[in-house]
């Protein structure tokens, strides 16, 4: 396992460019399986999860050309479906939850797919029923092998239908959309996720010849077409990384300019951090975070304690609750963090408590943070990254703490953040990577 050695207590200053959106990249890369023509995708982040997916598609027979460090061209004109039954495929796909999203395109185009039980972060129960119920509504049959923990899905011809999703799952919505664009007839998806990444996927598919109405809403109507063509697509900047940098600037009392943030696609994210007392200014396409010695958590109009909770878009994304929580540790005031979706995502707070943070973990879903208002600094310690977002939250805490911290299992951070140590060193962070 790799380790970050972090010397905390230093103010940062400078410009930082957010990477391409991880969650969007995983979706649109899978969508290249829907056509035999070349598809070029720009602003792809160079991170472990995305690179693993690219290698998985290459092993399936997709011809992949790297045009630049962040641009790839995919051509899925020679797919080897037998590869889906090999040990190599099982090994690669179980390590990557995003591999589940190859099912929709394969089912839509070839009428068959095979996938092992998904992997990914261990942040609680992450069921995949929405995906397979959607495929079943479209006329697919699936079988789960309990011995090999694999799922086989087949369909002679997918048929459009009306469906009401049991939850507004982002990956579930993406998978069902990709299966539906080549289905026969009209598909109506209600309670669809409508995150910017889903909107981006839909816009890319439309540019490939798909017919999708209602983009940006939770009611999508898809008219199936017989085939799709190639296209060129550019991923948005990663909203989760942008939110992480906002929190980092406040926590370390630093002046940071986040470049080209695509502000309209950030939704409620800036507003939530403003509730924590963080000042920010939109300067053209850039977001400027001034150095703040103190920032104060707002209360509700009646004076009651602020609550920050996650919700489907346009609500606050669950991927940033860990960041909001650690940011609040040095604010003035108290906030209740309510993580509704995953019951294991707050368990990293014991590491923050060891560093001196004042946090009460009420239950697996709720934590009360009492901010220090910088009267007590966090102290460096030794810890391990449990998942992508908690790992970055611990890195932020280490950068603000007095003394030296060691963060192990940084492969988790590398799964979602592109060379984070290199980029933070450019604005003054003292981080050493030990492999």
N, C-alpha and C positions, 0 to 999 in steps of 0.2 A: 504493500500500500504506500502511496505517496503522502508527503507531509508538507504543510505550509508552516514555516517559522515566521511569526509576525511580531514585529516590534511596534507596539501601539503607542498612542498618545501624541501622534504627529498630525498636524493639520495638512490637508491636501489642497491643491490648487491647480486649476487648468481645465482643459477641454477633454472630453471623452466621447467617443462615438459608439453608440449602442450597436450591438450585433444584429444580424437579421433574426427575425422571429423564429425561435425554435419550434413552437407548436404549429405555426403555419407551414414551415419548411417540411415537417414530417407529413403533413396532409398533402401538399401539392406535389411532393416527390412521389408519393404513392399514386397520385392521380395520373402520372405519366404512363402508368400501365394501361390506361384506357384507350390508347391509340398506338398505331404502328409508326406514326410519323414522329419526327424529332420535336422535342419540347425543351426549350432553354429556360432555366430558372436562375435568376440573379439574386444577389444578397443572401446567399445560403450561409448560415453560420458554421464555422469550423469547430464543431463540438462533437463529443463522443457519440451521443445518441444519433445525431444526423449522419455522421460518418459511418456508423454501423448500419444504418438503413441503406445508405448508398451502396455499401459493399454487399448487403443482402440482395439488392436488386441486380447488381453486377453478377452475382453468383446465379441468379435466376435466368440470366441470358440477356439482360438489358445492356445495350451498348452505351457506355457512359464516357463522355469527353469532358475534361476539366478545361474550361476556357480561361479561367483566372482563379485566384484563390477563393473567390466567392461565387463563381458562375459555373454551372454545369449544363451540358446538353444530354438528354436521355432519349434513347430510341428503343422502344419495346417491341421490336419487329421479329424477335426470335426467342420467345419465352419458352423455357424448359419446365413444364409443369411437373415432370417427374422429380425435379429437384426438391419439391415440397415434401417429399417422403424420405428424404435423406437425413442422416444424423447431423450433417453439417448445417442443414437448414434448421433443424430442431435446436441446435446449440446456439445459433445466431439469433433466432427469433425469440427464444425464451428470455434472452438477456435484454430485450427491447420491447417495451409495451407498445410503442408506435408501430411495430410490425403487424399488429392486428388490423391496421387500416389498409393492408394490401388485399384483404378479403373482399371488400366492396368492389374495387376495380376488377379483380380476377373473376368474381362471380358475375358481374355485369358483362364482361367481355368474353369470357371463356365458359361460363356456366358451371365452374367448379373452383373450389379453393380448399386448402388444408392448412390448419394453423394450430400450434401448441398453445397451452394455457399461457396467457400473457404474463410478462415479467414487469419490471419497472420499480418505482419507489415503493418501499414498505411503509406506507403512511396510513394504513387502515384498509378496510374492506373496499375493494374497487371492482364491483360487479360489471359484467359485460352483457347483461341480459338485453339492454336496449339495442345493441348491435344486431343480435341474432333474432330478436322478436321482429325487428324491422325487416331483416332478410326473409323471415318466415312470412310476413305480410305480403311481400313481393312474390311469394310462391316458391321460395327455396326450402329444401329439406336439409336438416343437419343432424349429425350424430356425434355424440361425445363418447370417446373411448376412455374409460376410467383407468385402465391399466397404463396406457401411454400418455394420458392427459392431453389428447389431441382432439380437435374438432374438424370434421369433414362436412363441407357444405356443397350442395349440388342443386342445379336448376336447369331444366331444358330451355325455358324461356321465362325470364322475369316478367311479371305483369304489373303494371301500374295500379295503384289503389290509394285509398284514403287511410292514413294512420295517425293516431294520437300517441306520441312518444310518452313512455311512462316517466321519463325524466329528460330534462333539457341537456343531455350529454353532448359535449363538444365533439369528442371522437366518434360517438355513436351517430350523431347527426352527419358528420363528414362521411362516415362509412356508408350510411344509407343513401346520401346524396350521390355518391360515386357509383353505387349499384343502380340507382334509379335513372341516371341520365341515358343509359342504354336499354332500359326496360321498355316493354311494349305498352303504349298508352300513357295516361296521365297519372302521376303520383302526387298526392297532397300530403305534406308532412306538417302536422300541427304540434305545437310545443317544441319546435326546433330550436336548437341553440343558435344565437345570432351574433356571437362574438365577431370582431373584425377579421379574425382568421378564417371563420366560416364564410364571411362575406368575400374575402380574398379568394378562397377556393372556388366559390360560385362564379366570381368574375373571370377567373382563369378558365373554368369549364365553359362558360358562355363564349369566351374568345376561341375555344376549341370547337364550337358549334353546338353546344348544349343549349336547351331552352329552359331557363329557370326564371320564374317570377317571384316577387316578394323578398328579394335579397335585402337583408338588414332587418327583417321582421322575424317573428316566430312562426309564420305561416308561409311555407314554401310550396310552390306549384311547379312541377317538372313535367314537361312533355318529352317523352322518350324519343331519341333519334337512333338511326341505325349505326352510325359511326361518328367518331370524333377525329379532328385533324390536329396538327401540331400548333404550337404557339410559343410566345415568349412572355415570361412572367417575372415580376420583381417582388420579393417578400418585403413586408413592412419591417421597420425596426421593432425590436423585441420590447413590448410594453412592460414585461416583468423585469427586464434588466434596467429599463428606465426608472421604474419605481424603486428598484434596489439602489440606484445611484442617488435618487432623491433622499432616501433614508440615510444613506452613507454620508452625504454632505451634512445633514443635520446632526447626526450622531457624532461626527468628528469635528464639528464647527468649521467646516471647510467651504471654500468658494469653488463651485464646480459648474461648468457649462456643459450641458448634455446636448450634443449636436443632432440636428435633423430628427426630431422626435416624432414627427407626424402627429401633432397635438390633437387633431380631431378624432384620431383613433385611440386616444388614451382614455376616453370616457370619463368615469368618475374618479380615476386614480389620482390626478392632481388634487381634486377637492378633498379626498380622504386625508392626504398628507397635510393639506392646509388645516384640516381640523386638528391635527396634532401640533399645529402652531408653526409649521414650516413655511417660510416665505419663498416665493418663486416668481419669476418674470419671464414671459414669453417674448423672445427677441427674434423676430422673423420665424425661422424654422427651429430655432434653438431654445432650450429651456435653461435659464440662468438661476442657480441656487446660491444666494449670498451667504457668507459666513455668519452664523448666528451663535452668539455666546449662550443665549437662552431662548427656548421656545416653549410655549405654554399650550397645553391641551385644552380645547374648547369644552364647554359644557352645553347641555341643552338649554332651551329658553327658560325652563323652570328651575335651572340650576342642578339638575340631576347629572350623574356621571355619563360621559360619552361611551357609546358602545360601537365598536367596529366589527362588522360581521360580513361573511361572504355570501354571495348570491349569484345566480346566473346573470349573464350580461343583460342589461347594462349595470347590474350590481357590481360590487367589488370582487375581483378575482381571488379565489382561495390561495393562489400561488403567491400573493403578496401579504398574506396575514402574518407570516413569520417575520417579514421585513418590517411591517408596521409595529409588531410587538417589540422587537429589539430597539427600534427607533424610539419608542415611548419610554424606554428605561432611563433616558437622560433628559426627558421633558419635565416640565413643571405640571403636576396634576396627575389624575388617575383615569385609566381607561379600561373598559372590559373588552377583551378580545374573544369573539365567539366564532370558533371554527366549526361550522355545521356539517361539512361534507365528509371529513375524514377524522376518525377517532384517534389516530396515532400521531397527528401532525404537530401537536403541542408538546410532545414528550421531551423535546430538546431543551425546554426551559430550565430543567434541572442544571444544565451547564451554565446558563446565565445566572442562576441563583448562586452557583459556586463562585461566579465572578463578582458577586456582590449586588446583583440586581434584586429589586424588591418586587417579587412576583408571587401571587397566590394561584396555584393551579387548582381550580375549583373541581374540575372533573375532566375527562378526556377531551371535552370540546370547549371549555371556557377557562380563561386565565385573566386575573386582575393584575394590571401593571401599575405600580405606584412609582412615578418618575422621581429621579433623584434631583432634578434641576441642577445637575453638575456639582452638587454639594458633596457627593461621594462618587469617585471615579470607579469604574469597573477595574478589576485586576486581572492580569494575565494568568492563564492556566493551560492545562493540557486537556484536549477534548477530541472527539471524533465526529465526523460529519455523517448524520443518519440518512439524509436525503438531499436532493439538489437545493431546495429553498432554505431548509434549516441550515445547511452547510454554509450558504452565503450569509445568512443571518449571523452565524457564529463568527464568520470572517469579519463582518462589520463590527461586531462586538469586540473582537480582538484588536482591530485597528483603532478603536476608541479607548482601549483599556491601558492602564499603566503597566509597564513591564512587557515581558515576552510571552507569547502564547504559541502553542504547537497544536495544529489541527491535522488530525490523521484522516485517512480514507477520503482524500481530496478528489479521488476519481469520481465521486458523487457530484462534486462541484463542476468538474470538467465535463460531465454529461450535459450540462445546461449553460455553462458560461465559457465563452471563447477566450482562452489565454488570459483569464481574469487577473492573474498575478502580474503579467507583463504590462497590461494596460493600466493597472493601478499604480505600478511603479513609476510610470511616466508622469503621474500627477502627484508624486511624492510619497507614496506608500512604501514602507520597508517590509518586503515580503521575500522570503527565500523558499524556493521549491526544492525539496529533497525527495528523490525517487528511490 
